[in-house]
Amino acid sequence: MLAVVLSLLTPAATVRAQSPERSVVARTPVVFVHGYNADPGVWGGLREDLKAEGYTDGELFSFGYDTHRSVNEALSGELAAYVEAVKRQTGASRVDLVAHSFGSLVTRWYVKYDPAGAASVAHWVSLAGPNHGTSTAWACALWDQACRDMTPGSYVQKGLASGDETPGAVRYATWWSNCDEVINPDSSVPLTGATNNAAGCLAHNDLLGDDSVSQGVRAFLRS
């Protein structure tokens, strides 16, 4: 059973954060943040959809990171540095964050607790995020800090749930599935104050490549 659960969380890969290239942007840059045991390659479909709408490579960035570390003590700080690099090199004052699964916790902690977080983000998107924890994470919580962060009632979960779940002037949106085999319960994904979208019966990773979800995300980023 444990092997099955871990296989659902996508193939393991340790990826360094991509360094943004110098560019002049016409749109708010998008920073993609992948989920647990994944890498920036999961965003291929949505990147191509955004490029078909006119985004350039200089407006689309993928934050790659070691997903086995702490949300609050390590990963949100690395994301903060990456966002600042994107802002400097594009001249943009804000970015849009699009996260999948565990990446939702990393980005939320950054927005909520980093001094520049909320002011640096225009739109925040969570696809299948364990925003209130997932019982599936207990399968690897014994040895993995990120899994502990994803368990219901963890320090990270309590910190993110305290006060306003959607702070600042950021526009928030989530997409959730009632057939998600990784996020349990399904109701973990929606947030108070966000635009919460039912994606239908999709597997956890299928939200990344679903046409309807892509259309919804792109429309939200235009709002």
Secondary structure as UniProt FT lines:
FT   HELIX           2..7
FT   TURN            8..9
FT   STRAND          30..33
FT   TURN            36..37
FT   HELIX           40..43
FT   HELIX           44..52
FT   TURN            53..54
FT   HELIX           57..59
FT   STRAND          60..63
FT   TURN            67..68
FT   HELIX           71..75
FT   HELIX           76..90
FT   STRAND          95..100
FT   TURN            101..102
FT   HELIX           103..113
FT   TURN            115..117
FT   HELIX           118..120
FT   STRAND          121..127
FT   TURN            131..132
FT   HELIX           135..139
FT   TURN            140..143
FT   HELIX           145..150
FT   TURN            152..153
FT   HELIX           155..161
FT   TURN            168..169
FT   STRAND          171..176
FT   TURN            178..179
FT   HELIX           186..188
FT   TURN            192..193
FT   STRAND          195..198
FT   HELIX           204..208
FT   HELIX           211..222
//
